[in-house]
Amino acid sequence: MVKENDEYKIIVDLTSFDGDENNINVSAENKVLTISGEIDKKSFGNERIINFTQSYYLDEYLMMDKMTKEKKGNKYIITIPYDD
């Protein structure tokens, strides 16, 4: 997570999630931003579940209605403006 100017940027590496941003969830409640992801990989009788959850407590007021999500290659970039 990077704090720049009046926004936060979070970059998620999608490599383990088959490059699919649909395997990532973003939510915010009461100044807590939570990013999670899960994928179930099956191949030749083997099954592997990959998941993560990361939560951040943010002092500023997040403008979730102005949040943007953008995929660039295997990176998923979440940008959330805030107001002090």
C-alpha positions as CSV (number, residue, x, y, z in Angstrom):
1,M,0.0,0.0,0.0
2,V,1.3,3.4,-1.0
3,K,-0.1,6.8,0.2
4,E,0.2,9.4,-2.5
5,N,-1.2,12.9,-2.6
6,D,-4.8,12.4,-1.7
7,E,-5.2,8.7,-2.5
8,Y,-4.1,5.2,-1.5
9,K,-2.8,2.7,-4.0
10,I,-2.8,-1.0,-3.4
11,I,-1.2,-3.3,-5.9
12,V,-2.1,-7.0,-5.9
13,D,0.0,-9.5,-7.8
14,L,-2.5,-11.7,-9.7
15,T,0.0,-14.3,-10.8
16,S,-1.2,-16.9,-8.2
17,F,-4.8,-16.1,-9.1
18,D,-4.5,-17.0,-12.8
19,G,-4.2,-13.3,-13.7
20,D,-8.0,-12.9,-13.0
21,E,-9.0,-9.8,-11.0
22,N,-12.4,-11.4,-10.4
23,N,-10.7,-13.6,-7.8
24,I,-10.0,-10.5,-5.7
25,N,-12.5,-8.8,-3.4
26,V,-12.3,-5.3,-1.9
27,S,-14.4,-3.9,0.9
28,A,-14.4,-1.0,3.3
29,E,-16.2,-0.5,6.6
30,N,-15.5,2.0,9.4
31,K,-12.1,3.1,8.1
32,V,-11.0,-0.5,7.6
33,L,-10.1,-1.6,4.1
34,T,-10.0,-5.3,3.5
35,I,-8.6,-7.0,0.4
36,S,-9.0,-10.8,0.0
37,G,-8.6,-13.3,-2.7
38,E,-9.2,-17.0,-3.3
39,I,-8.8,-19.6,-6.0
40,D,-9.3,-23.3,-6.2
41,K,-6.8,-24.9,-8.6
42,K,-7.4,-28.5,-9.7
43,S,-5.2,-30.6,-11.9
44,F,-4.7,-34.3,-12.4
45,G,-6.4,-35.3,-9.2
46,N,-4.7,-32.7,-7.1
47,E,-6.4,-29.7,-5.5
48,R,-4.8,-26.6,-4.2
49,I,-6.6,-23.7,-2.6
50,I,-4.8,-20.3,-2.5
51,N,-6.3,-17.5,-0.4
52,F,-5.3,-14.4,1.5
53,T,-6.8,-11.6,3.4
54,Q,-5.2,-8.3,4.3
55,S,-6.9,-5.5,6.3
56,Y,-5.7,-1.9,6.7
57,Y,-6.9,0.6,9.3
58,L,-7.0,4.0,7.6
59,D,-7.3,7.3,9.5
60,E,-8.6,9.3,6.6
61,Y,-12.2,9.2,5.3
62,L,-12.2,7.0,2.2
63,M,-14.2,8.0,-0.8
64,M,-15.2,4.4,-1.8
65,D,-17.6,5.7,-4.4
66,K,-14.6,7.1,-6.3
67,M,-12.5,4.0,-6.0
68,T,-11.0,2.7,-9.2
69,K,-9.7,-0.8,-10.0
70,E,-7.4,-1.4,-13.0
71,K,-5.6,-4.4,-14.3
72,K,-2.2,-3.9,-15.9
73,G,-0.6,-7.2,-16.8
74,N,-0.6,-9.4,-13.7
75,K,-1.0,-6.4,-11.4
76,Y,-4.4,-5.3,-10.0
77,I,-4.2,-1.6,-9.0
78,I,-6.8,-0.4,-6.5
79,T,-6.9,3.4,-6.1
80,I,-9.0,5.0,-3.3
81,P,-9.1,8.8,-2.8
82,Y,-9.4,10.1,0.8
83,D,-10.3,13.3,2.5
84,D,-8.6,14.4,5.7
